[in-house]
Amino acid sequence: MMRREIIYLRYADLEQRGLVANRTTLRRWILAGRFPPPVHLGENTIAWPSDEVEEWERERRAERAPAEAS
């Protein structure tokens, strides 16, 4: 059985991808269920599994697609 390596994204990675502009907005999105919750990797370290973030991005693009076709 082959195990897939999990890649984690830190806040700076989300920022670099242009997904978030500030931590407050990100926190609001998470609390509202509009963004995947982080995984705690250590006492002061959180990150997001890249596959969850990529799925979130695909969902956002799919939501925009019908609006762009109008």
JONOR-V654614 format. One record per residue. N is the residue number from 0. RES is the residue in three letters. SS is DSSP state (hx for helix, st for strand, lp for the rest). PSI is psi as a letter, one per 30 degrees, with the letter a starting at -180 (* if undefined). NEAR is the number of other C-alpha atoms within 12 Angstrom. Layout:
n/res/ss/psi/near
N/RES/SS/PSI/NEAR
N/RES/SS/PSI/NEAR
//
This chain:
n/res/ss/psi/near
0/MET/lp/k/3
1/MET/lp/k/4
2/ARG/lp/k/5
3/ARG/lp/k/7
4/GLU/lp/k/9
5/ILE/lp/k/13
6/ILE/lp/k/16
7/TYR/st/k/23
8/LEU/st/k/27
9/ARG/lp/l/25
10/TYR/hx/e/27
11/ALA/hx/e/18
12/ASP/hx/e/20
13/LEU/hx/e/27
14/GLU/hx/e/16
15/GLN/hx/e/13
16/ARG/lp/f/16
17/GLY/lp/g/12
18/LEU/lp/f/23
19/VAL/lp/l/23
20/ALA/lp/f/17
21/ASN/lp/l/16
22/ARG/hx/e/16
23/THR/hx/e/12
24/THR/hx/e/16
25/LEU/hx/e/23
26/ARG/hx/e/19
27/ARG/hx/e/16
28/TRP/hx/e/20
29/ILE/hx/e/19
30/LEU/hx/e/14
31/ALA/lp/f/12
32/GLY/lp/g/13
33/ARG/lp/g/17
34/PHE/lp/k/26
35/PRO/lp/k/27
36/PRO/lp/l/22
37/PRO/lp/l/27
38/VAL/st/k/23
39/HIS/st/j/15
40/LEU/st/f/14
41/GLY/st/a/9
42/GLU/lp/e/8
43/ASN/lp/g/10
44/THR/st/k/14
45/ILE/st/l/18
46/ALA/st/l/26
47/TRP/st/k/29
48/PRO/st/k/26
49/SER/hx/e/24
50/ASP/hx/e/18
51/GLU/hx/e/21
52/VAL/hx/e/29
53/GLU/hx/e/21
54/GLU/hx/e/16
55/TRP/hx/e/24
56/GLU/hx/e/22
57/ARG/hx/e/14
58/GLU/hx/e/16
59/ARG/hx/e/17
60/ARG/hx/e/14
61/ALA/hx/e/14
62/GLU/hx/e/13
63/ARG/hx/e/13
64/ALA/hx/e/12
65/PRO/hx/e/10
66/ALA/hx/e/10
67/GLU/hx/f/9
68/ALA/hx/f/8
69/SER/lp/*/6
//
